Amino acid sequence: MSAASLYGSLLRLGFTAVGPREQRLQTLRGVALREGVVQDEAALSEGLAFAQRVPGPQTLAVAVWLGHRAGGLPGAMLAGACYALPGVLLTILFASMVLVYRSTAQWPGVLKGVGAAATALLLLTAWRTAGGAKATPPEVGVGLLTFGLVLVGAVLLGPSNPVEAGWTVNGRTLDADLALLGVALALVTPGLAILSLTTYVGYLFGGVGWALGVAAVALVPLLLPAVLASRWEAPLLESPGARASVRFFHAASAGVMTAAAYLLARAAFWSGEPWHGRWPFLVILFAFVAGLRFRREAATGLILVGGALLGFIAYAIFKA
């Protein structure tokens, strides 16, 4: 096994890994076997079990676990960075293209169509993060609690909450429409969706420097739990409560994502719109059904493209 070869494979994967979590984990499984980090499926199952006991993205946890086996604690940190950072660079590229094309005539329709599709995909992500139909009643309760807490916070803040008023930094405002576009970019960019989203926000507010700085700050809490957990892998695997606590963490994350999808959709597609301007809710329904039906690697991108086309057509018809 060559550690350098493993890090190179993770770096390439960071530029190309798209699709649902299960497909990314399958790709990491192939990397582990091809690079000789593990010799068989039985050994690899330990890495997957490790990832299920660490809070945060499971794909990042598997990459960190592979790096730890190849090079100890420094290897774990390097493997995580190789897997996560390419998505940051791609997000900066995509965000720069957004700023170039946002002034086109049909931009409002395309933006709303993509945002509506992104809303549906965010809801699907929340559903799958929580475990879908396999979620236990206590996990459902945790998700509903966090969902309610986010909505209560938004109500207490009133019109001044960031979703309604937008975030303004350096004279630039990130409103609900642009935030949903960031969600769309995060869903199709290889790597970690949450890291791509924070990078996108940083770029809109302050360019490349802000994007890299925000990405570095966001990467630390994502990477640190997996790196530290890799140091105590055996006790973690033997802990009966570790996996259960992570499932509750995922349920809470799903509640936050669902609340964010609701608040962003309400601000972007409902507030102040005439009845014929609420066509994005039909796009949300279309995208949600399509996301349930198709789970191939290209499905997310095709659904967002479909949302953009529907938005282009709807805006040309309704002008709203």
WOUR-V685442 format. One line per field, one symbol per residue. phi: phi as a letter, one per 30 degrees, with the letter a starting at -180 (. if undefined). A space follows every 50 residues. Layout:
BEGIN
phi: ???
END
This chain:
BEGIN
phi: .cdddddddddddddbdbjdeddddddddddddddidbcadddddddddd ddccdjddddddddddddddbidddddddddddddedddddddddddedd cdcddceeddddddddddddddddddedddjiddddedddddddddeddd dddddddidddeddcicbbhiccccddddddddddddcdejcddddddde dddddaiddddddddddddedddeeddddddbddddddddcddddddddd ddddddddddddddddddccdiddeddceedddededddddddcbdedde dddddddddddedddddcha
END
